[in-house]
């Protein structure tokens, strides 16, 4: 049971990390489009 929680935490961490990257990229593209 403890292993499952650990595994879930790792997946959640990865998911949040990926989401942050995508969000930052989207913001960057929006600013770039605005400036041009």
mmCIF file of the N, C-alpha and C atoms, coordinates in Angstrom:
data_MODEL
# 
_entry.id   MODEL 
# 
loop_
_atom_site.group_PDB 
_atom_site.id 
_atom_site.type_symbol 
_atom_site.label_atom_id 
_atom_site.label_alt_id 
_atom_site.label_comp_id 
_atom_site.label_asym_id 
_atom_site.label_entity_id 
_atom_site.label_seq_id 
_atom_site.pdbx_PDB_ins_code 
_atom_site.Cartn_x 
_atom_site.Cartn_y 
_atom_site.Cartn_z 
_atom_site.occupancy 
_atom_site.B_iso_or_equiv 
_atom_site.pdbx_formal_charge 
_atom_site.auth_seq_id 
_atom_site.auth_comp_id 
_atom_site.auth_asym_id 
_atom_site.auth_atom_id 
_atom_site.pdbx_PDB_model_num 
ATOM 1   N N  . UNK A 1 1  ? 0.839 -1.193 0.000   1.00 0.00 ? 1  UNK A N  1 
ATOM 2   C CA . UNK A 1 1  ? 0.000 0.000  0.000   1.00 0.00 ? 1  UNK A CA 1 
ATOM 3   C C  . UNK A 1 1  ? 0.885 1.259  0.000   1.00 0.00 ? 1  UNK A C  1 
ATOM 4   N N  . UNK A 1 2  ? 1.900 1.222  0.836   1.00 0.00 ? 2  UNK A N  1 
ATOM 5   C CA . UNK A 1 2  ? 2.803 2.375  0.914   1.00 0.00 ? 2  UNK A CA 1 
ATOM 6   C C  . UNK A 1 2  ? 3.488 2.615  -0.429  1.00 0.00 ? 2  UNK A C  1 
ATOM 7   N N  . UNK A 1 3  ? 3.822 1.516  -1.097  1.00 0.00 ? 3  UNK A N  1 
ATOM 8   C CA . UNK A 1 3  ? 4.490 1.613  -2.400  1.00 0.00 ? 3  UNK A CA 1 
ATOM 9   C C  . UNK A 1 3  ? 3.585 2.318  -3.416  1.00 0.00 ? 3  UNK A C  1 
ATOM 10  N N  . UNK A 1 4  ? 2.299 2.013  -3.362  1.00 0.00 ? 4  UNK A N  1 
ATOM 11  C CA . UNK A 1 4  ? 1.347 2.613  -4.292  1.00 0.00 ? 4  UNK A CA 1 
ATOM 12  C C  . UNK A 1 4  ? 1.296 4.127  -4.090  1.00 0.00 ? 4  UNK A C  1 
ATOM 13  N N  . UNK A 1 5  ? 1.276 4.556  -2.847  1.00 0.00 ? 5  UNK A N  1 
ATOM 14  C CA . UNK A 1 5  ? 1.226 5.982  -2.542  1.00 0.00 ? 5  UNK A CA 1 
ATOM 15  C C  . UNK A 1 5  ? 2.488 6.658  -3.076  1.00 0.00 ? 5  UNK A C  1 
ATOM 16  N N  . UNK A 1 6  ? 3.631 6.004  -2.871  1.00 0.00 ? 6  UNK A N  1 
ATOM 17  C CA . UNK A 1 6  ? 4.899 6.541  -3.349  1.00 0.00 ? 6  UNK A CA 1 
ATOM 18  C C  . UNK A 1 6  ? 4.884 6.672  -4.870  1.00 0.00 ? 6  UNK A C  1 
ATOM 19  N N  . UNK A 1 7  ? 4.386 5.635  -5.525  1.00 0.00 ? 7  UNK A N  1 
ATOM 20  C CA . UNK A 1 7  ? 4.319 5.613  -6.978  1.00 0.00 ? 7  UNK A CA 1 
ATOM 21  C C  . UNK A 1 7  ? 3.412 6.736  -7.469  1.00 0.00 ? 7  UNK A C  1 
ATOM 22  N N  . UNK A 1 8  ? 2.269 6.898  -6.830  1.00 0.00 ? 8  UNK A N  1 
ATOM 23  C CA . UNK A 1 8  ? 1.316 7.935  -7.205  1.00 0.00 ? 8  UNK A CA 1 
ATOM 24  C C  . UNK A 1 8  ? 1.944 9.315  -7.049  1.00 0.00 ? 8  UNK A C  1 
ATOM 25  N N  . UNK A 1 9  ? 2.705 9.475  -5.968  1.00 0.00 ? 9  UNK A N  1 
ATOM 26  C CA . UNK A 1 9  ? 3.344 10.769 -5.704  1.00 0.00 ? 9  UNK A CA 1 
ATOM 27  C C  . UNK A 1 9  ? 4.342 11.099 -6.812  1.00 0.00 ? 9  UNK A C  1 
ATOM 28  N N  . UNK A 1 10 ? 5.081 10.092 -7.240  1.00 0.00 ? 10 UNK A N  1 
ATOM 29  C CA . UNK A 1 10 ? 6.062 10.292 -8.309  1.00 0.00 ? 10 UNK A CA 1 
ATOM 30  C C  . UNK A 1 10 ? 5.375 10.677 -9.614  1.00 0.00 ? 10 UNK A C  1 
ATOM 31  N N  . UNK A 1 11 ? 4.274 9.996  -9.920  1.00 0.00 ? 11 UNK A N  1 
ATOM 32  C CA . UNK A 1 11 ? 3.526 10.280 -11.146 1.00 0.00 ? 11 UNK A CA 1 
ATOM 33  C C  . UNK A 1 11 ? 2.953 11.691 -11.078 1.00 0.00 ? 11 UNK A C  1 
ATOM 34  N N  . UNK A 1 12 ? 2.421 12.061 -9.924  1.00 0.00 ? 12 UNK A N  1 
ATOM 35  C CA . UNK A 1 12 ? 1.847 13.392 -9.740  1.00 0.00 ? 12 UNK A CA 1 
ATOM 36  C C  . UNK A 1 12 ? 2.930 14.453 -9.930  1.00 0.00 ? 12 UNK A C  1 
ATOM 37  N N  . UNK A 1 13 ? 4.118 14.178 -9.396  1.00 0.00 ? 13 UNK A N  1 
ATOM 38  C CA . UNK A 1 13 ? 5.236 15.113 -9.519  1.00 0.00 ? 13 UNK A CA 1 
ATOM 39  C C  . UNK A 1 13 ? 5.606 15.303 -10.987 1.00 0.00 ? 13 UNK A C  1 
ATOM 40  N N  . UNK A 1 14 ? 5.692 14.200 -11.703 1.00 0.00 ? 14 UNK A N  1 
ATOM 41  C CA . UNK A 1 14 ? 6.029 14.243 -13.126 1.00 0.00 ? 14 UNK A CA 1 
ATOM 42  C C  . UNK A 1 14 ? 4.963 15.012 -13.905 1.00 0.00 ? 14 UNK A C  1 
ATOM 43  N N  . UNK A 1 15 ? 3.691 14.731 -13.577 1.00 0.00 ? 15 UNK A N  1 
ATOM 44  C CA . UNK A 1 15 ? 2.581 15.379 -14.271 1.00 0.00 ? 15 UNK A CA 1 
ATOM 45  C C  . UNK A 1 15 ? 2.613 16.883 -14.056 1.00 0.00 ? 15 UNK A C  1 
ATOM 46  N N  . UNK A 1 16 ? 2.823 17.301 -12.802 1.00 0.00 ? 16 UNK A N  1 
ATOM 47  C CA . UNK A 1 16 ? 2.867 18.728 -12.481 1.00 0.00 ? 16 UNK A CA 1 
ATOM 48  C C  . UNK A 1 16 ? 4.045 19.375 -13.195 1.00 0.00 ? 16 UNK A C  1 
ATOM 49  N N  . UNK A 1 17 ? 5.187 18.690 -13.209 1.00 0.00 ? 17 UNK A N  1 
ATOM 50  C CA . UNK A 1 17 ? 6.386 19.203 -13.860 1.00 0.00 ? 17 UNK A CA 1 
ATOM 51  C C  . UNK A 1 17 ? 6.133 19.431 -15.347 1.00 0.00 ? 17 UNK A C  1 
ATOM 52  N N  . UNK A 1 18 ? 5.519 18.436 -15.989 1.00 0.00 ? 18 UNK A N  1 
ATOM 53  C CA . UNK A 1 18 ? 5.220 18.531 -17.420 1.00 0.00 ? 18 UNK A CA 1 
ATOM 54  C C  . UNK A 1 18 ? 4.229 19.653 -17.680 1.00 0.00 ? 18 UNK A C  1 
ATOM 55  N N  . UNK A 1 19 ? 3.184 19.750 -16.823 1.00 0.00 ? 19 UNK A N  1 
ATOM 56  C CA . UNK A 1 19 ? 2.168 20.785 -16.981 1.00 0.00 ? 19 UNK A CA 1 
ATOM 57  C C  . UNK A 1 19 ? 2.798 22.172 -16.875 1.00 0.00 ? 19 UNK A C  1 
ATOM 58  N N  . UNK A 1 20 ? 3.719 22.339 -15.916 1.00 0.00 ? 20 UNK A N  1 
ATOM 59  C CA . UNK A 1 20 ? 4.378 23.627 -15.741 1.00 0.00 ? 20 UNK A CA 1 
ATOM 60  C C  . UNK A 1 20 ? 5.184 23.989 -16.979 1.00 0.00 ? 20 UNK A C  1 
ATOM 61  N N  . UNK A 1 21 ? 5.855 22.984 -17.565 1.00 0.00 ? 21 UNK A N  1 
ATOM 62  C CA . UNK A 1 21 ? 6.648 23.222 -18.768 1.00 0.00 ? 21 UNK A CA 1 
ATOM 63  C C  . UNK A 1 21 ? 5.758 23.672 -19.917 1.00 0.00 ? 21 UNK A C  1 
ATOM 64  N N  . UNK A 1 22 ? 4.636 22.965 -20.097 1.00 0.00 ? 22 UNK A N  1 
ATOM 65  C CA . UNK A 1 22 ? 3.707 23.298 -21.181 1.00 0.00 ? 22 UNK A CA 1 
ATOM 66  C C  . UNK A 1 22 ? 3.122 24.686 -20.958 1.00 0.00 ? 22 UNK A C  1 
ATOM 67  N N  . UNK A 1 23 ? 2.734 24.986 -19.715 1.00 0.00 ? 23 UNK A N  1 
ATOM 68  C CA . UNK A 1 23 ? 2.145 26.284 -19.386 1.00 0.00 ? 23 UNK A CA 1 
ATOM 69  C C  . UNK A 1 23 ? 3.135 27.411 -19.668 1.00 0.00 ? 23 UNK A C  1 
ATOM 70  N N  . UNK A 1 24 ? 4.392 27.208 -19.242 1.00 0.00 ? 24 UNK A N  1 
ATOM 71  C CA . UNK A 1 24 ? 5.429 28.218 -19.463 1.00 0.00 ? 24 UNK A CA 1 
ATOM 72  C C  . UNK A 1 24 ? 5.648 28.419 -20.957 1.00 0.00 ? 24 UNK A C  1 
ATOM 73  N N  . UNK A 1 25 ? 5.665 27.317 -21.703 1.00 0.00 ? 25 UNK A N  1 
ATOM 74  C CA . UNK A 1 25 ? 5.864 27.389 -23.152 1.00 0.00 ? 25 UNK A CA 1 
ATOM 75  C C  . UNK A 1 25 ? 4.729 28.158 -23.815 1.00 0.00 ? 25 UNK A C  1 
ATOM 76  N N  . UNK A 1 26 ? 3.493 27.900 -23.384 1.00 0.00 ? 26 UNK A N  1 
ATOM 77  C CA . UNK A 1 26 ? 2.325 28.573 -23.953 1.00 0.00 ? 26 UNK A CA 1 
ATOM 78  C C  . UNK A 1 26 ? 2.407 30.070 -23.669 1.00 0.00 ? 26 UNK A C  1 
ATOM 79  N N  . UNK A 1 27 ? 2.756 30.426 -22.440 1.00 0.00 ? 27 UNK A N  1 
ATOM 80  C CA . UNK A 1 27 ? 2.882 31.832 -22.059 1.00 0.00 ? 27 UNK A CA 1 
ATOM 81  C C  . UNK A 1 27 ? 3.956 32.497 -22.917 1.00 0.00 ? 27 UNK A C  1 
ATOM 82  N N  . UNK A 1 28 ? 5.081 31.793 -23.090 1.00 0.00 ? 28 UNK A N  1 
ATOM 83  C CA . UNK A 1 28 ? 6.201 32.316 -23.877 1.00 0.00 ? 28 UNK A CA 1 
ATOM 84  C C  . UNK A 1 28 ? 5.764 32.579 -25.317 1.00 0.00 ? 28 UNK A C  1 
ATOM 85  N N  . UNK A 1 29 ? 5.027 31.628 -25.897 1.00 0.00 ? 29 UNK A N  1 
ATOM 86  C CA . UNK A 1 29 ? 4.563 31.772 -27.272 1.00 0.00 ? 29 UNK A CA 1 
ATOM 87  C C  . UNK A 1 29 ? 3.580 32.932 -27.387 1.00 0.00 ? 29 UNK A C  1 
ATOM 88  N N  . UNK A 1 30 ? 2.731 33.099 -26.381 1.00 0.00 ? 30 UNK A N  1 
ATOM 89  C CA . UNK A 1 30 ? 1.742 34.176 -26.397 1.00 0.00 ? 30 UNK A CA 1 
ATOM 90  C C  . UNK A 1 30 ? 2.452 35.533 -26.362 1.00 0.00 ? 30 UNK A C  1 
ATOM 91  N N  . UNK A 1 31 ? 3.454 35.656 -25.488 1.00 0.00 ? 31 UNK A N  1 
ATOM 92  C CA . UNK A 1 31 ? 4.206 36.912 -25.371 1.00 0.00 ? 31 UNK A CA 1 
ATOM 93  C C  . UNK A 1 31 ? 4.944 37.182 -26.682 1.00 0.00 ? 31 UNK A C  1 
ATOM 94  N N  . UNK A 1 32 ? 5.518 36.130 -27.258 1.00 0.00 ? 32 UNK A N  1 
ATOM 95  C CA . UNK A 1 32 ? 6.250 36.249 -28.515 1.00 0.00 ? 32 UNK A CA 1 
ATOM 96  C C  . UNK A 1 32 ? 5.307 36.732 -29.623 1.00 0.00 ? 32 UNK A C  1 
ATOM 97  N N  . UNK A 1 33 ? 4.107 36.177 -29.665 1.00 0.00 ? 33 UNK A N  1 
ATOM 98  C CA . UNK A 1 33 ? 3.124 36.544 -30.683 1.00 0.00 ? 33 UNK A CA 1 
ATOM 99  C C  . UNK A 1 33 ? 2.678 37.994 -30.465 1.00 0.00 ? 33 UNK A C  1 
ATOM 100 N N  . UNK A 1 34 ? 2.570 38.391 -29.212 1.00 0.00 ? 34 UNK A N  1 
ATOM 101 C CA . UNK A 1 34 ? 2.145 39.747 -28.865 1.00 0.00 ? 34 UNK A CA 1 
ATOM 102 C C  . UNK A 1 34 ? 3.200 40.758 -29.324 1.00 0.00 ? 34 UNK A C  1 
ATOM 103 N N  . UNK A 1 35 ? 4.446 40.441 -29.062 1.00 0.00 ? 35 UNK A N  1 
ATOM 104 C CA . UNK A 1 35 ? 5.546 41.353 -29.405 1.00 0.00 ? 35 UNK A CA 1 
ATOM 105 C C  . UNK A 1 35 ? 5.685 41.516 -30.912 1.00 0.00 ? 35 UNK A C  1 
ATOM 106 N N  . UNK A 1 36 ? 5.378 40.490 -31.673 1.00 0.00 ? 36 UNK A N  1 
ATOM 107 C CA . UNK A 1 36 ? 5.477 40.555 -33.126 1.00 0.00 ? 36 UNK A CA 1 
ATOM 108 C C  . UNK A 1 36 ? 4.182 41.076 -33.693 1.00 0.00 ? 36 UNK A C  1 
# 
